[in-house]
Amino acid sequence: MKVLVATEKPFSKVAVDGIKAVTDAAGYELVLLEKYTEKSQLLDAVKDVDAMIIRSDKVDAEVLDAAKQLKIVVRAGAGYDNIDLAAATAHNVVAMNTPGQNANSVAELVFGLLVFGVRNFFNGTSGTELKGKKLGILAFGNVGRNVARVAKGFDMEVAAYDAYCPAEAIEAAGVTAAGSQEELFETCDIVSLHIPATPETKQSINYDLVGKMKKGGILVNTARKEVIDEAGLIKLMEERTDLKYLTDIKPDADAEFAEKFAGRYFATPKKMGAQTAEANVNAGIAAANQIVDFLEKGITKFQVNK
């Protein structure tokens, strides 16, 4: 079996070494395509591989057409909107993600952004504290649960809403279950987004929803930029000078946000959620293990296409 690691933004050496240890133990050949600059390089590399590991690299119908022997593709990370799931299914290719492997990394980033935000971007003026504030978590998966864990260390009140997670499961984690996402926005000082980009969620964080937030509300987005209705949020922040928006996914309208909302808006230069050494290693090795488990035992636990 041949496994391709195709990463325009490469894994760390430690992660690659860990991946190789897993594939070597299984008797598989590992091939690396790192820092590639042309799609043609990827199309050539996939021609004879049985499995592939990617990060933010796009696997579309053209790539799948070229990958005649491909049986499985694993996105090392939680999000998988860079894989064309319908095309993967049509090509009989199993697509997986590695949920939970970078959850702590993202959760810690949320609080890095929040401390930066409530202290007025460290500009020397008096800010506020997180202690005693109510944090709303929209989606209570692996990342959401880690955000809740860290929030308790700040002595925050924590609530969550997840359309696919029973209220009982949220309450069992010591978190208040909101009855709806509208209620979450209405009752929380801060809302942290952890929803995927799907047809239902795209641009769902809009003028009306965010407008329900309390005075001084803060919206944090470490999920996907597509879930934000940027025009609606800009309109709202123009009207409500008390709101802040903090994100690690630079909006399409970044320049407009930065110009109009200095001191109330911050975006990291690039997506930072999984940018830790630990998350890099964890996700890469998990992807390799999932490939071996699938090819040897048919395990499809983390399959995201049907």
Secondary structure as GFF3:
##gff-version 3
##sequence-region A 1 306
A	DSSP	beta_strand	2	7	.	.	.	ID=ss1
A	DSSP	alpha_helix	13	26	.	.	.	ID=ss2
A	DSSP	beta_strand	29	34	.	.	.	ID=ss3
A	DSSP	alpha_helix	39	45	.	.	.	ID=ss4
A	DSSP	beta_strand	51	54	.	.	.	ID=ss5
A	DSSP	alpha_helix	61	66	.	.	.	ID=ss6
A	DSSP	beta_strand	72	75	.	.	.	ID=ss7
A	DSSP	alpha_helix	85	90	.	.	.	ID=ss8
A	DSSP	beta_strand	94	97	.	.	.	ID=ss9
A	DSSP	alpha_helix	103	118	.	.	.	ID=ss10
A	DSSP	three_ten_helix	120	122	.	.	.	ID=ss11
A	DSSP	beta_strand	134	138	.	.	.	ID=ss12
A	DSSP	alpha_helix	142	153	.	.	.	ID=ss13
A	DSSP	beta_strand	157	161	.	.	.	ID=ss14
A	DSSP	alpha_helix	167	172	.	.	.	ID=ss15
A	DSSP	beta_strand	176	177	.	.	.	ID=ss16
A	DSSP	alpha_helix	181	187	.	.	.	ID=ss17
A	DSSP	beta_strand	190	193	.	.	.	ID=ss18
A	DSSP	alpha_helix	207	210	.	.	.	ID=ss19
A	DSSP	beta_strand	218	221	.	.	.	ID=ss20
A	DSSP	three_ten_helix	225	227	.	.	.	ID=ss21
A	DSSP	alpha_helix	230	239	.	.	.	ID=ss22
A	DSSP	beta_strand	244	247	.	.	.	ID=ss23
A	DSSP	alpha_helix	254	260	.	.	.	ID=ss24
A	DSSP	beta_strand	265	267	.	.	.	ID=ss25
A	DSSP	alpha_helix	277	297	.	.	.	ID=ss26
###
